[in-house]
């Protein structure tokens, strides 16, 4: 291994790297993919709510039957809209016989009372996203396998806050979508205001590819490890650092210390290169490496690379360019991230 503990050779990185996408990154990519799919199908969801009638619960189900909008996809939207996730749904499932002893929900809209008879709830075992088939984009795009379960849950989440039983109303107080059914303007406002939560979750993760999620995951790990005394910017720049074409050099992550009042403020620009397949991204980062290193050095700042993935190891020339033009090279593992945190603290305080 290189005498400098912060510099790894290609051989070093290949020995200690994880080479294939870590489960944590795949899980994050899945979350982003699902949220983006919900945004993509939001207009159709709004149109179904607009055509529905709060006093005729079967009309909504008839609309779903007549459309190509699957029941479980509609359920996922309602879950997000009401902010009642799988954990509270599981608690309701566990206590179902206490909440609905006759497997019926009585609810009142205006002066009229309604009754819904559950046909699938409660279920045995854990009622989680996987059981509801709403855990992946692939499942959401597939044909619904259990309409009756979805009907029970949709009705519960739409009308629960109108229950005639005070205890049930208290449990399902968020479930008030019935107030907006058939009212286009109110529905659009209700849905879009609530979907701000989704936009905030997606913020900083606008692309659904694993590469960008890997970048965000690394940023979050470093942020937690460094603490409140440091600024971390996604896709940031270092003042005065340019590439050979005189354009500002954008780094995947830029770190500086908040209370650094020195004449020459120090920064660490970090590039994340994780390639499971061989493509041109590694080549581009390799071509830019020398200019990044030279111009960052001139500003008394630092360049670090997180390099991993079998696709990178199949392009030794590009990897060599990155490794030779860096102050710190680490692989994509927790222990290596911790080493990068040590480097940042040592170099910029």
N, C-alpha and C positions, 0 to 999 in steps of 0.2 A: 504494500500500500504506500502511496505517496507520503513523504515525510511530513508534509503539511496536512494536519488532520482534517482540514476542511476541503481538500482537493482530492477527488477520486479520479482514477484513470478509467478508461472504458472497461478494462478487465475487472476493476474493483466494483464498478456499478453493476456489471452483469452478475457478479457473484452475490451481491447483497440486495439487488432489486427484486421487485415482486413480479415483473415481466407481464403479467396479465392484470386486467382491470380489477382493483379490489372491490369486494362486495359493497363497501360503504359508498363507493362512487357509483356503482350500478344502481344502488337503492336511491341515491339522490337523483340520478338521471331519470329513473322511473317516476319519481314524484313530479319532476318538472314536466315530463311528457304528459302525464295525466292532467295536470293543471292547464297546460296549453290546449289539450284536447277539449276540456270543458269550456274554455274561452272560445274555441273554434265552433262549438255547438250551442253557444249561448243564445243566439238569435232564434234558433228553432225552439229552444226551451221556452223562451219568452213568448213565442207565438202560441205554444200549447197552453200556457197559463192564461193568455189573453182570450183564447177561444173557450176556456173552461168556464163552468158556472158553479159558484160556491154552494148553491142550494141543490145541485144535482151531481153528487159525487161520481155516479157512473159515467157522466159525460166525459170526464177527463180520461177514464180508462177506455172509453170508446174512441176517443181521439188518438190515444196511443196505439190501439189496435189497428186503426186506419192509417197510421203513419209508419214511417220507417225508423222512428225513434224508439229504441228499445226501453223496456221497463226499467232495467237496472241502470241504464244511463240516466234516465229521468230521476231515479232514486239517488244517484250520486250527486246530481245537481241539487236536489232538495236537501240532502245532507249538508252540502257546502253552504247552501243558502240559509238554512236554519242554524248553522253552526252546532249541529248535534252529531258528533262523530261516532265512530265505532265503539268507543269506551262507554259513553252513556247509553247507546243502543244495547250493548251487552248487559248493562246493569238493569235496563228495562226488561230484557229477555229473562234474566235470572229471577226478577221479582214479578214477572208477568201475572201470575195467578193471584198475587196480592193486589195488584193494580187493577186487573180486569178479571174478577173472580168468575164471571159468566162468559168469558171470552167475547165480551161485547163492549164497545165504547159508545156511550151516550153523549152526544154533544148538541149544543144549541146555537143556532144561527138566527139572530133576530128573535122572533117569537116562536120559531118552528124548531121542534126537536127532531133529531136524526139518530139513527143507530147504525153502527157498523159491526158486523160479525167477523171476527178474525178466523181465518181458515188454516193458517200455517204457523202462526206464533202461539206459544213459544216453541222454539226448536231445542233439541237436545244438544248439549255441548256449547261450544263457543260461537257466538254470532259475530264474526269479525268481517273485515273487508274481503278477505279471501272467500269466506262462506257466501257472502253476498255477490261475489263475482265482480267486485268494483275495485280490485287491488292493482290492476294493470291496465294499460291502454288496450292491450290485446283483448282482454276480457270485456272491456267496455265496448269494443267494436264488434264483439261476437253476438250471436243470437242469445236472447235471454233464456235461461234454463229453468227459472222458477218464478213465473209471473205471480203466483198466489202469494209467495213470500214478499215479493216487491210491492204488491197491492197493499198488503197489511202494513208494511213500513211506510209507504207513501201516504196512506190515509192517516196513520198515526202522526207523521211529521207535519202534515198540512193542517189537520183539524184538532190536534191534541190540546191546544190552548183553549179550545171552545168546549172542553169536557164539562159536563154538568156536575162532576165530582170535584170538590175543591182540592183534594189531595192530588188527583191526577192533573188538574190544571197547574198546580204548583210544580209538579215534576216536568210537565211538557210546556212550560210557559213560553219557550222560544218558538213553539210550533204553531205559528199564527199566519201562515201563508194564505189561509182561507180568506183573510181580509182583503186580499188583492186580486183574487181570481176574477177574470172577466173585465178588469179595469186597466186598460192598456197603459195609460200614463202612469198610474200608481205602480203597476207591475214593473215597468222599465226603470223607474226610480228605485224601487225596492231591490230589484235584482242587481242593478249596477252599483248601488251604494254598498250592498253586501259583498259584491265581487271585488271591491277595492282590496279586501283581504287577500284575494287571489293574486291581484296585481302586485301587491307588496311581497308576497312569497316569491313570485317569479322575478321581481326586480333584481338585476345583477345576474340573472340566469336566463337571459332572453333566448339563447340558443339551446336546443335540446340535445346536442351531441355530447358524447361522453368527455371529449376534450375540454370543453368549456366548463362542464360540471366538475371535472378534475381540478381545474384552476380555482373554482369557487370553494371546493372542499379544502384545498390546500390553504387558501386565504383564511378560511374560518378556523382551521387548526392552528395556524400561526397566530391569528388574532387572540385566541384563547390562551395560547402559551406565552405570548409577549405581555399581555395585560393592558391596562388602561393608559400606560405611559407612551404608547406608540400609535401612530396613524398608519393604517393600511388602506391602500387605494387599489381597486380593481381596474386594470387597464389604465394605469397612470403614467405620468412622465416625470423626469427629473429635470429641473430648470437648467437650460443650456445644453442638454445632451441631445445630439442629433445623429442621424445616420449619414452615410456618405452623400445622399441626395439632398441634404440640408433639411429634411423633414424631421420633426421632433421624434425621438425614439420612444415608442410606447412599450412599456413593460407590462407583462401579465399582472404583476403585483409590485407596488412601490411602497417601501417602508421608510418612515422617518420618526425621529423622537419628538414628542410634543413640546418638551421644554428645552429643546436645543436652541440656544441663543447665540451660538458661536458665529464668527464672521463667515466661515465656510460651513454652511449647514450640510450635514452628511445624510445620504440616502443609500438604500440598498434596492436596486432594481432586480426583480426575480422573474426569470422566464421558466414556464412550466412546459415541458415537452414529454408527454406520455403518448406513445404510438404503439397500439397493439397490432396495427397493420402498417406496412411500409407506404408512406405517401409523401407529398411534397412539403408538408409543414416542417418536418425535420430539416429538409434541404434549405428552406428559407431561413430558419433560425440559424443554421450553420453559416449561411452566406452573410448574415447580418452580425454574427458574433464578434468579428474583429473590430468593426466600427463601434459597436456597443461598448466593448471593453476599453478601447482606446479613448473614446470621448467621455466615458464615465470616469476613467482614471484621471483624465485632465481636470475634472471637477472635484477631485478628491473624494469620490464616492465609490460604490462597490456594485459588482454584478454577481449574481448567484443563479445557478441553474438547478432545477429539479428535473432529472432525466431518468426515464424508465420506459419499459415496454419492449416487447420483442421486435416491433417494427423499427424502433430506434437502433437496437443492436444489430439489425440487418443493414444499417447505413453507417458504417464505422467512420467514413470521411466526415459526414455532417456532425457526428458525435464528437469526433476529435476536434473539430473547429470550436464546438461549444466548450468542451473540457479545457482546451488550451487558452481560451479567452474568458476566463472566469476567476473570481476570487474564492468561489465556493461551489462545489458540485455535490449534490446529494441524490439519492434514489427516492422513490415514492413509497416510503414506509414511515411509520410513526417514529421509530428511533432516528431515522434520517432527518425527519422534520425537526425533531428535538435538537439535532446537531446544527441545523440551519438557524434555529432560534438562538443557540449559543453563539453562533457566528455574528448574528445581527446585534446581540447585546454587547459582544466584545468590540465590534467595529464602530458602532454609533452610540454606544453608551446605554 
